[in-house]
Amino acid sequence: MNVSKRTLENLSSLNDKARAKLEPFVAAAQEVMVKYGVKVEVISGLRSWQKQAELYAEGRTKPGKIVTKAKPGSSWHNYGLAIDLGLFKDGQYLDSENPRQADKLYQELGQLAAAQGIEWAGTWKSFAEGPHFQITFGLTLAQARSQMERNGQDVQKLVF
């Protein structure tokens, strides 16, 4: 898999079991997007609870638009079980430059993810997120949070 430093760092930040499922998905996504001249990058992986708090503040207590509905501890990124993809064409981030095309491409990637047992947030009823993909192995957020409180916040020690 030919990946950028950013993608490599974000994939390596994940829980090992999640990475084992998400890495092949990212490789397949890259292959599928070649025909569109689009490069796939993993722009977010494991996210600290502090970083989640900062993102949650956007559009609320900080200027800008709301980018997440997840408070700290309420995002699968906080457990190393989720990634956000970025789609780039000719160096342009499609989500910003051509959101209609990005949405169409995420639909295709969502189908690819579903075929691999990966959940795509583009199908969510409230706050659908095209770039977000996750695998929770049947855990609830409450179970993941409880495990993290007991294991010293180590995503590698999550038990599925």
C-alpha positions in Angstrom: 0.0 0.0 0.0 1.5 3.3 -1.1 0.6 5.7 1.7 1.5 9.2 2.9 3.2 9.8 6.2 0.0 11.3 7.5 -2.0 8.1 6.6 0.7 5.9 8.0 0.7 7.8 11.3 -3.0 7.8 11.6 -3.3 4.1 10.9 -0.6 3.3 13.3 -2.4 5.2 16.1 -5.3 2.8 16.0 -6.1 -0.2 18.2 -4.2 -3.1 16.5 -7.3 -5.2 15.9 -9.1 -2.2 14.3 -6.0 -1.4 12.2 -6.0 -5.0 10.9 -9.5 -4.4 9.5 -9.1 -0.8 8.4 -5.7 -1.0 6.7 -7.0 -3.4 4.0 -10.1 -1.2 3.6 -7.9 1.9 3.0 -5.8 0.0 0.5 -9.0 -1.1 -1.4 -10.4 2.4 -1.2 -7.2 3.8 -2.8 -7.5 1.3 -5.6 -11.1 2.1 -6.3 -10.5 5.9 -6.3 -7.6 5.7 -8.8 -10.1 5.5 -11.7 -11.4 9.0 -10.6 -7.9 10.4 -10.2 -8.6 10.7 -6.5 -6.0 10.1 -3.7 -7.3 8.7 -0.4 -5.7 9.8 2.9 -6.5 8.9 6.5 -6.8 12.4 7.9 -7.8 11.3 11.4 -7.3 8.2 13.5 -6.9 8.0 17.3 -8.0 11.3 18.8 -7.3 12.3 22.4 -10.2 13.3 24.6 -8.7 16.8 24.8 -8.6 17.0 21.0 -12.2 15.8 20.9 -13.1 18.6 23.4 -11.5 21.1 21.0 -13.4 19.8 18.0 -16.7 19.8 20.0 -16.2 23.4 20.9 -16.0 24.4 17.2 -19.3 26.2 16.3 -20.3 26.2 20.0 -17.8 28.1 22.2 -15.3 28.7 19.4 -15.9 30.3 16.0 -16.7 28.2 13.0 -19.3 25.6 12.1 -20.1 22.5 14.1 -17.8 19.6 13.0 -18.9 16.9 15.5 -21.7 16.0 17.8 -19.5 13.8 19.9 -18.3 15.1 23.2 -15.0 13.7 24.6 -15.4 9.9 25.2 -18.4 9.8 22.8 -16.4 9.3 19.6 -15.0 6.0 18.4 -11.9 8.0 17.5 -11.2 8.3 21.3 -10.8 4.5 21.4 -8.7 4.0 18.2 -11.6 2.3 16.4 -12.4 5.0 13.8 -10.8 6.8 10.9 -11.8 9.8 8.8 -10.8 9.7 5.2 -9.9 12.7 3.0 -10.3 12.6 -0.8 -7.9 14.7 -2.8 -7.8 15.5 -6.5 -5.0 17.5 -8.0 -4.1 18.6 -4.5 -7.6 19.9 -3.7 -9.5 18.5 -0.7 -12.8 17.4 -2.4 -14.9 17.9 0.7 -14.3 21.6 0.5 -13.7 22.1 -3.2 -16.3 19.8 -4.7 -18.6 18.4 -1.9 -21.1 16.9 -4.4 -18.4 14.8 -6.0 -17.0 13.9 -2.5 -20.4 12.7 -1.4 -20.8 10.5 -4.4 -17.4 9.0 -3.9 -18.0 8.4 -0.2 -21.2 6.5 -1.2 -19.0 4.1 -3.2 -16.6 3.8 -0.3 -19.4 3.2 2.1 -20.5 0.2 0.0 -16.9 -1.1 0.0 -16.8 -0.7 3.8 -20.1 -2.5 4.3 -18.8 -5.4 2.3 -15.8 -5.6 4.7 -17.9 -5.4 7.9 -16.9 -1.7 8.5 -19.5 0.8 9.5 -19.8 3.9 7.4 -21.2 7.1 9.1 -22.7 8.3 5.9 -25.8 6.2 6.6 -26.4 7.7 10.0 -29.8 9.4 10.4 -28.5 12.3 12.6 -25.3 14.0 11.6 -24.3 11.7 8.7 -20.5 11.9 8.1 -19.2 10.8 4.7 -15.5 10.6 5.7 -16.0 8.6 8.9 -15.5 4.8 9.1 -15.4 2.7 12.2 -15.3 -0.8 13.6 -16.5 -1.4 17.1 -16.5 -5.2 17.4 -19.8 -5.1 19.2 -18.7 -2.8 22.0 -20.9 0.0 23.2 -19.4 3.4 24.0 -20.2 2.8 27.7 -18.3 -0.5 27.6 -15.3 1.1 25.8 -15.3 4.1 28.2 -15.4 1.8 31.2 -12.5 -0.3 29.9 -10.4 2.8 29.2 -11.0 4.1 32.7 -9.8 0.8 34.1 -6.8 0.2 31.7 -5.1 3.6 31.9 -6.5 4.9 28.6 -4.7 2.3 26.6 -6.6 1.5 23.3 -4.5 -1.6 22.9 -6.0 -3.1 26.0 -9.6 -2.9 24.8 -11.2 -6.3 25.0 -13.8 -7.3 22.4 
